Amino acid sequence: MCCTLDAAPPLPQGARRREESVPVNRQATVDRGLPVAVPSTALFTDQYELTMLQAALRAGTAERRCVFEVFARRLPEGRRYGVVAGTGRVLDAVENFRFDDQVLDYLRERGIVDEPTLDWLSGYRFSGDIAGYPEGEVYFPGSPVMRVEGTFAESVLLETVILSILNHDSAVAAAASRMAVAAGGRPLMEMGARRTHELSAVAASRAAYLGGFASTSDLAAGFRYDIPTVGTSAHSFTLLHDSERDAFTAQVDSFGSGTTLLVDTYDVAEAVRSAVEIAGPGLGAVRIDSGDLLLLAHRVRHQLDELGASGTRIVVTSDLDEYAIASLAAAPVDAYGVGTQLVTGSGHPTCAMVYKLVARAASDGPDAPMLAVAKKSMGGKSSAGGAKWAARRPDEDGVAAAEVVGTGPVPEELREHQLHVPLVRGGETVAREPLDAARERHTRALAGLPMSAMQLSRGEPVLPTEYV
């Protein structure tokens, strides 16, 4: 890991800076609405969605009203809950799902679909409705995380882009949530950009922040989503100089005594001694990036206190996951930096969510009745038909007792506990919200679960899913 907490040099009068050593409380973290770095999101799809469209257009079934649902048949092995993340990015993707001339020319040159289909695609705009669990909410096996309603033609095209976003972001957010629980309130820094694709790194930072991380080292994520950013120096900076003392002196001269000094390039004890001598007892923090972190944290804390630097914080990095973080709960550690395990979902890089047709109109008529449809197959890949509602039933103490999923009328006692919220109506987004709102929602969602949800040990989902 290369980056950590630091205090920067003075800024010009009127400029503002985030304090990197402590999570920042802000009223609203917002998406700046920056464009996706591709002509459109229309090609974030699989070819068979376009070939299905062509066949349905020719058969006259493309305009039948349909309902698709996103859900996971199971949670990753041993996980107690899942986290809904990426909803805001899905809304961006749907809005940017446009077949411009460049995209249409590509499809034409490759012969992927015929001219009538290209003509239809040229005017594509999703005009249906999308509802789902609000971002930051938790989910369980069978939870209808998102429901897409519209014609078959307009809805089927969104399958891959919706799944790619939700599967990735929800996996990272779930890992982040577990790490935040293990950290017990100590700040977590996301540092995984170098361990994943450059665009997924930005999405991972967003999902990690939603899941409880305080900051990111990725400047693109900070710029786009206004997430607090952190970073100071790597081992290369120490190796650049003739001595470790020279490196520390250069850093303190540039950033002040509140900076974070990396102390495990050579000898940790000698580095800590030099760090305090150079920066004084007001040294902001030291970072340990290798070795026995539990043992070293205790030794470094004792040494710092003896040197009069009792306020100097200890930051640890080095291939941490939720279990390593939990093992350091009793150590004098003030903050954690996490990279690889976070951006890869801590062993579960996808949530295995699927996008299934669950209802369709009996005919092309606008008033045709809706019919429940479902795949019937062996091997655990069957699904339940019918457009579904979801609610979380509380017990007498107000703690969640079950995830209830149904297709008929919602029972009176569950009406106030329904989980779906409108996201898109008639093709127009209606659920834009600051990222901080989703982050705070996740905190509330966890607080409403049984305490066993916080256990890191392997187990079954903390809530059963009941179908009515």
Phi, psi and omega in degrees: 000145188243347190238155177199187183297152176194160170249128186272167178292168182303146177259161175301153181302133179094341178282161180234153179221146172276140171284121188274345184277345182227137177306140185265132175269117179232153182290324185203119170264122188239154171282129182287355178073029181289148182289151174290144186278044175217163180305321177195176176269004186297332180266005171279061187211170176261147186301325186294342176291323178285324179289326173297318179301312181302314181294322180290323177298317180292326182278348181082016181252000186296330184267007177294137177293137184219160174233123173249147177230145175255129178202165174245131180291334181205162172273159173307146186309127175087350182281148182265337181202159172250166181235128177279118179216150179103358183302315179299323178288328175298317179299320175300315185294320179295318179296328184264010181277088186224138179261091180278180185300320181297317179291317179297322178297320178299314181296323180290313182298325180275353180066033185286320175222167184275176184297317177302324179290320177298321178299317180295317182294330183299334180253017186296128169213127178293125184242008184268202182242145173230132174229162180179178173295135179294150183298136183099343178290160176264162179217170184220174180306129179086351179300125177284082188300325179212142178235127181245122181239130179175196174288159177303316185300311185283334184274322184294331182294338184273356187306304189291317183293322177295314181293321182297322179287307184295320181296317180290306187294321180292326177294315180293318180296323178295318177297317180298318180298316179295322178293321178295321176297315181295328182286341175060038178097349176285143184296145176241136178246130178275126184222039189255011185303323183284355183254008181208177179299147187298328177280322177293336178297320179293316178296322180295321178299317179299313181295323180294318178298317177301320184281356175127357177287152185266338188197174179220154173271350186275111183293329178296320178292320177298319181291314184285317188248005178059035176278138177304137181247151182221160175157142176225281188212162178245178177300329181299328179293320177293316182293335179297327186268162183293335178209163177296323178298320178297319180295314179297318180299316179298318182291317180294321178299325183277319188248354179089171185290345179281004182288173176249124181255134180277120193247012183244024177290317180239259179255122187296312183299316179294323180294319179296317179299314179296320182301315181288323178298321184279314184270340184087177182293350177272011178309130184295306183198160169239150180241137177245125187239010181197170177086192179282095188298323180296310180294314183295322180299318178294317181295316182293320178299316179297318181293317179300316180297320179295329181275002178086007181260055185292340179269357180287129183275160176243123178248134178240143174228197175098081170051047180278148166226187184296328181287319177295321178296316179298325181291344180260012184301325182269359181274154179281062180256137182257338181198157181236144171245127186233137182234269190307308185296329180291306187287351175252017175072020181049054177094351180226082186286356175219157178262359181058035175289149179234164183233105189237141173287123183243346178203148177212157177289148181291338179205186181279352183295144182296337180254012181297139180295151179271137180247134175288134178227152181200147175286134175244117182205168177268170176084018175078015182252017176283164180219164180263134181277166177097140176292131191247151167252165179218144177214157179246110184280125178271160172271188184295342178264004180085006178271139181302134181245333182197151170265117184251126182236131181214169179241346180265203177299146178281125178304144184306319184289350181253356186301323182277358183244017179291151188256333182290141172231151177291137178246318178223134176233124179056033179086355181255130179293132182234008187230035175294137178207157177295150178300327178299330179294319178292322178298315179292324177298320180296320177301317179293321181297317178296321181296337181271359180267159173302151183301332181295345176297336184276354180288137178272345180294152182298143180187179178280163174308140186291338175241138172283152174259121181251134179254130180232000000 
